[in-house]
């Protein structure tokens, strides 16, 4: 599978399915015998613990998964850190950790918090900035519902303006009973200059880990062979 060593997973918004998409990507890569690490610079809303990393490992299998900073409040990282009284490391520190993981893994998947330009530190560092430091390629997770075309176009425009490469778009939560708008949006997103890598069913996380891993290849059938 001809994919870069560092892949950054961002979304058009919060709650679009980034963690499940990251888990599916990790499962596909791990299933080909690759050594895979997943790194999340900041997780907020984690009053019960580092749930995103735990979920990735549960679904994807024996992959390395860790988080730079775990914050309690369900807010953007800077706001959540202020409430928690937790200092946020600079984006450069996250980049250094990703490089360390890359030295011992074939692929490192870096999952953002919210959208591309959500600030990850108090100096205005974002996932876009982290991508620039790492020379990684992006996967953009989008909704299939109304409004997604504008949100997707804006995020792709922001990536292009920064010269950041994009592997493609994933629909992170395809409904069980899609309507006309979902099919229409999927058709339009499939005609973008970047590939549509696939779609994950909205109840994917409810599958057993074995079924999740078995299905992930079919969901992400647009990944380079």
C-alpha positions in Angstrom: 0.0 0.0 0.0 1.7 3.2 -1.2 0.8 5.6 1.6 3.1 8.2 3.3 4.6 7.5 6.7 2.8 10.3 8.4 -0.9 10.8 7.8 -2.9 13.6 9.5 -6.6 13.0 10.0 -8.7 16.2 10.2 -12.4 16.9 9.9 -14.7 19.5 8.6 -16.1 19.9 12.1 -16.2 18.1 15.4 -18.1 14.8 15.7 -17.7 13.9 12.0 -16.1 10.5 12.7 -12.4 11.3 12.9 -11.6 8.7 15.6 -13.5 5.9 13.8 -11.9 6.8 10.5 -8.5 6.8 12.2 -9.3 3.4 13.7 -10.3 2.1 10.3 -7.2 3.4 8.6 -5.1 1.9 11.4 -6.9 -1.4 11.0 -6.3 -1.5 7.2 -2.6 -0.7 7.6 -2.1 -3.1 10.5 -3.9 -5.8 8.5 -1.2 -5.6 5.8 1.5 -6.2 8.4 2.5 -2.6 8.9 3.6 -1.2 12.2 1.1 1.5 13.0 1.0 4.2 15.7 -1.8 6.7 16.4 -1.1 10.0 18.0 -3.7 12.6 19.1 -2.1 15.9 20.2 -5.1 16.9 22.3 -8.2 15.2 23.5 -10.8 17.2 25.3 -14.0 16.1 27.0 -12.2 13.2 28.5 -13.5 13.2 32.1 -13.6 9.4 32.0 -10.1 8.9 30.6 -8.3 8.8 27.3 -11.3 7.3 25.5 -10.2 8.0 21.9 -6.9 6.1 22.1 -8.6 3.3 23.9 -11.3 3.1 21.2 -8.7 3.0 18.4 -6.8 0.1 20.0 -10.1 -1.7 20.7 -11.2 -1.5 17.1 -7.9 -1.6 15.2 -6.0 -4.2 17.2 -2.4 -4.2 18.3 -1.4 -0.7 17.3 0.4 1.9 19.4 -2.0 4.7 20.5 -1.2 7.7 22.7 -2.4 11.2 23.4 -0.3 14.3 24.0 -2.7 16.0 26.4 -5.9 14.7 27.9 -8.4 17.5 29.0 -11.5 17.1 31.0 -13.9 19.7 29.6 -15.7 19.2 26.2 -14.3 22.4 24.7 -11.7 23.4 22.2 -8.2 22.5 23.5 -7.2 26.1 24.5 -10.5 26.7 26.4 -10.5 23.3 28.0 -6.9 23.7 29.1 -7.7 27.0 30.7 -10.6 25.5 32.7 -8.5 22.5 33.7 -5.4 24.6 34.5 -3.3 22.4 32.3 -0.5 23.9 30.2 -0.6 23.0 26.5 2.7 21.9 24.9 3.6 23.8 21.7 2.8 22.2 18.3 6.6 21.7 17.8 6.6 19.3 20.8 3.9 17.2 19.3 5.9 17.1 16.0 8.9 15.9 17.9 6.9 13.0 19.5 5.4 12.1 16.1 8.9 11.9 14.6 9.9 9.6 17.5 7.0 7.3 16.8 7.8 7.4 13.0 11.3 6.1 13.7 9.9 2.8 15.0 6.6 2.5 13.0 5.8 2.3 9.3 2.9 4.7 9.6 1.9 7.3 12.2 -1.7 8.5 12.1 -2.2 11.9 13.7 -5.8 12.7 14.7 -6.7 16.3 15.1 -9.2 17.9 17.5 -12.2 19.4 15.8 -11.4 21.0 12.5 -8.2 21.9 10.7 -7.7 25.4 12.3 -8.6 24.6 15.9 -5.8 25.9 18.1 -3.8 23.2 19.8 -1.6 25.5 21.9 -1.6 29.0 23.3 0.5 30.3 20.4 -2.0 29.7 17.7 -0.5 26.4 16.6 -3.0 24.2 14.6 -3.1 20.8 13.0 -2.4 22.6 9.7 0.8 23.9 11.3 1.7 20.5 12.6 1.2 19.1 9.1 3.7 21.7 7.8 6.3 20.7 10.4 5.9 17.0 9.7 5.6 17.2 5.9 2.6 14.8 6.2 -0.4 14.2 4.0 -4.0 14.8 5.1 -7.1 12.7 5.2 -10.2 14.9 5.5 -13.3 13.4 7.2 -16.6 15.0 6.2 -20.3 14.6 7.0 -22.6 13.3 4.2 -25.4 15.6 5.2 -26.6 19.0 4.2 -23.8 21.6 4.5 -20.9 19.3 3.9 -20.1 20.6 0.4 -19.2 24.1 1.7 -17.4 22.8 4.8 -15.4 20.4 2.7 -14.5 23.0 0.1 -13.4 25.5 2.8 -11.1 22.9 4.5 -9.6 21.8 1.2 -9.0 25.4 0.2 -7.3 26.0 3.5 -5.0 23.0 3.0 -4.2 24.0 -0.6 -3.4 27.6 0.5 -0.8 26.1 2.8 0.6 23.7 0.2 -0.4 20.7 2.3 -1.1 17.5 0.4 -4.4 15.7 0.7 -4.8 11.9 0.2 -8.5 12.3 0.0 -11.9 12.6 1.7 -13.7 10.1 3.8 -17.4 10.2 4.8 -17.2 9.5 8.5 -20.8 8.5 9.2 -22.8 7.2 6.3 -26.5 6.7 7.5 -28.2 3.3 7.5 -31.0 4.8 5.4 -29.4 7.5 3.3 -31.7 10.0 1.6 -31.4 11.9 -1.7 -29.2 14.6 -0.1 -26.7 12.0 1.1 -26.4 10.3 -2.3 -26.2 13.7 -4.0 -23.4 14.9 -1.7 -21.5 11.7 -2.1 -21.7 12.1 -5.9 -20.4 15.6 -5.7 -17.6 14.8 -3.3 -16.6 12.0 -5.6 -16.0 14.5 -8.3 -13.6 16.7 -6.4 -9.9 17.1 -7.5 -8.9 14.8 -4.5 -10.1 11.2 -4.2 -13.1 10.1 -2.2 -11.5 7.3 -0.2 -14.7 5.8 1.1 -17.4 5.9 3.7 -17.9 4.5 7.1 -21.3 3.4 8.3 -22.7 5.5 11.2 -22.8 2.5 13.5 -19.3 1.2 12.7 -18.1 1.6 16.3 -20.9 -0.8 17.4 -19.4 -3.7 15.5 -17.2 -6.2 17.2 -13.5 -5.5 16.7 -13.2 -8.5 14.4 -16.1 -7.4 12.2 -14.8 -3.8 12.2 -11.3 -4.9 11.0 -12.8 -7.2 8.4 -15.0 -4.5 7.0 -12.5 -1.6 7.1 -10.9 -2.5 3.8 -14.2 -2.4 2.0 -15.2 0.9 3.6 -11.9 2.5 2.5 -11.8 1.0 -0.9 -10.5 4.3 -2.4 -7.1 4.0 -0.6 -4.1 3.5 -3.0 -3.4 -0.1 -3.7 
